[in-house]
Amino acid sequence: MHAGIDEAGRGPVIGPLVVAGVAGNGPELFAELGCKDSKLLSPDRRHALDRALRRDSSVRIEVRVIEATVLDEQRRQGLSLNRIEALQFRDIAKSLGAAHIIVDAADTNAVRFGRVVRAGLPKGTKVVSEHKADVNHPVVGAASIVAKVARDAAVADLARRLERRLNMPLGSGYSHDANTQAFLAAWWREFGELPEGTRHTWATAKDLVAPRATKLDAFVTEAPAPGEKTTRPVVRTA
């Protein structure tokens, strides 16, 4: 079996992280289907390929949905997001049981990420860890498609429950999304808490709950040390 593993939803402040693995007898099937990085495909095309992969009895699919509450708890326990992802990749690799696995490395150090995934897998399992593996390998592209479709479905379900309480769009869940920013701010003003599905340990959520000081307490009271860089205003006393 030849397998690929990828994730969707690493960075958003709202919604789950989804990790998916896809395996088949060789990489040719995924290339023939036109599997590629999910970001390069339209939503309709992603859904069509997801259905095609799930209908094929020769294809194995494993999906893990890690909810915001679980991510928060693991982050509070001291696990980095890279570590959380690598452990989920490893769990999927074990379930797929493929002899050759290609993973889209979440760590800036792809070799280090691959080592964590490889630890504990059966002897003889080959793990290839690369950046942009979803672009370079159709089997990883297939995994990215499955992960993206599952993540989008989870966010859409969350939006259906939350939007009716504010009558405004939730957005994609990403911190840079203006709709998501507005939704979180409005929810906080209206209910005094963060909505279901929010990652409380993310900076966007922390800043909303405890905004950075904007008046005198935002200023330092002494000049920076020689050679120290600072972008904060400085108050010098007489």
Buried (B, 14 or more C-beta within 10 A) or exposed (E): BBBBBBBBBBEBBBBBBBBBBBBBEEBEBBBEBBBBBBEEBEEEBBBBBBEBBEEEEEBBBBBBBBBBBEBBEBBEEEBEBBBBBBBBBBBBBBBBBBBBBBBBBBBEEBEEBBBBBBEEBEEEBEBBBBBEBBBBBBBBBBBBBBBBBBBBBBBEEBBEEBBEEBEEBBBBBBBEBEBBBBBBEBBBEEEEEBBEBBBBBBEBBBEBEEEEEEEEEEEEEEEEEEEEEEEEEEEEEE
